Amino acid sequence: MPMPPIRKSTTLLKSAPNALHSIERLASLGVMCDLGLEKYAMTKLFDRTFASSAEDVKTDMEISEKIGLLQRFVRPHHLDIPKVLHNETAWLPKVC
């Protein structure tokens, strides 16, 4: 999507002569400005956009508990993972 042309305002030029240069520089970055704006908006809207329902939280906790129980005894050799790929610290339960 092309950027709209920048109108040079004499008021802007009088009040902040370097401001126009900065605006033109930002406009020339185009996509980066859009991504920055999108990132800013999503950090503000994340909780509303990707909110978990109470039912989802309950299901997540149940699954987490089951995974925790499995982590107590399932080890890489039970899953036929080659010894060179064993990393025991990755299999330790995480303490949150």
N, C-alpha and C positions, 0 to 999 in steps of 0.2 A: 504494500500500500504506500503510494508516494506521500511524502511529507508535504503539508500545505506550505505555500511560500511564506517567508517571514516578512512581515511588514515592518519597515524601519520607522519607528516613531521618533519624532523630534524630541518629545518629552523624555523618552527613554534615553536618547543620546545625551541630552542635557544633564539628566540626573545621574546617570551612571554610564560613562562612555565605554567602559569595558564590558558592561552587561550584554550589549548586542553581540559582541565578539563571542562571549560565552554561550549565548543562545544559538548562534550560528554553528559553533563548534559542536554543541550537543545535538543539533538537528542533523549535522553531517554524520553523527554516529548512528543515527536512525534506529536500527534494530536493537542496539545496546540500550538505548533509552527506553524502548518498548519493553525489553526484558527486565530492566530495572524497575519500571513502573509496575509490571506484572508481579515481580517478586515482592515489592512493597505491599501491593494490594492483597496478595495471598497471605502474607504474614499477618495482616490485620484481619483477614476474613477466614483464616484456616479453621478455627474452632467452629465457626458456623457452617462452613462448607463441608467439612469432613467430620462432623460431630458423630459420636457413637451413641447409639440408643442404650438404654438401661439393659435391654435384652442382650445386645451385642457385648456389653461389658461383662455381663454374667457368663455368657458363653465363652468369652475369652479367658476368664478366670478358671472355668472348669477345664478347658483345654490346657491351660498353663499348669494346673495341678496334675493332670494326667501326664504331661511331658516331664514334670518334675519327678513323678514316681518312676517313670521309665529310665530317667537319667541315673537313678540310684544303682541300677544293676546292668543296664545295656552298655556294652563296651564295643569298641571298634572290631575286635575279633569275633564278636557275635554276629556282626554284619558282613563278615568276610572282606573287610577292608584291609588291603596290604599293609604290612608293618611299616613300610617307608612312609605311609600316609597317616600313621597314628600320631595324634597330637592330643595327649591326655588332658591338657589344660582346656581344650575346646569342649571336652565332655564333662567338665565339672559343672555342678549346678551354679547358676548365677544368683548372687545375693543382691536383691534390689533394695 
